[in-house]
Amino acid sequence: MSKLSFPLRIHEDERVRAKRLAEALGVSESRLYAELIHEGLLIREQILYMTHLREIAASTSKDDALGILTNTADTQPISTDVSE
């Protein structure tokens, strides 16, 4: 994957905070921004996915959901699937 240069415009006080945090973590400021962007994208993608699942759940009746469950295999859960 290639890396591109991208000018980032942020408030000076946020930049000071980022520099301080990067130094405390022992990473470059650029690396810190890259990791924050990556983590932020993952979070936003998860939120979007959960919103989609809620929309599906809102339009699915209880009977439809139970109908799907009747088509599943009739096996006991494995030990790692059950909390004790």
N, C-alpha and C positions, 0 to 999 in steps of 0.2 A: 504494500500500500504506500503510495507516495504521500509526502507531506507538502502542504501548501502554506505559503505565508499569508497571514490574514491580520490586518491591523485591527486591534481591539480598542474600542473607545470606552473607557470606564472612568468614573469619578476618581479624583486624586486620592481621596481618603480610602476608597476601596483598593486602590493600587498599593497604598501603604500597608493596609491590612494583609493583602495577598503576599507582598514581599516578606513581611514579618512571618506569616504562616509558612511560606515556602522555606525560609531559613530555618524555622523551628523543625520542620519535617525533613530537612536535609535534601531538598530537591530544588531544581531551578524554578524560577517563576513561570517560565514557559511550560515546563512539565506540570506544574500545579494547575495552570489554566487548562491544559489538555485533559488532565484527569477530572477536573471539575465539569468540563463540558461533556466528557464521556459519561460520567455518572449522572449528570442532569438529563442527558438524552435517554439513558436507560430508564430513569424514573418517569419521565414524561411518556415514554413508550408503554410502560407498565400501567400508568394511569389511563391512557387511551384504551389499552386492551381491557382493563377492568370495566371501563365505561361501556365498551362493546358487549362484554359478558352480562352486565346489568341490563342492557337493552334487550338482549336475547332472553334473559330470565323474566323480564317484565312482560314479554309477549308469549311466554310459554306457560301453558296451563299445567296444573298439578297432574292431571290425568296424562297429558303428553309426556311429562317427565317420568312418571311412574311406568308408562308404556315403554320408554327407552330402557329403564332398569330391568324390565322383564326379559329383555333380549340379551342381557349379560350372562356370562358363564356362572354356573352355580357352584362356585368353589369357595373354600374358606380363605380368608385373607392370610397372607404370609406374616410371619412374626414381626417384620419391620413395619408393617402397615397398621399395627395395632399398638396403641399406647397402653401402658400398664398402670 
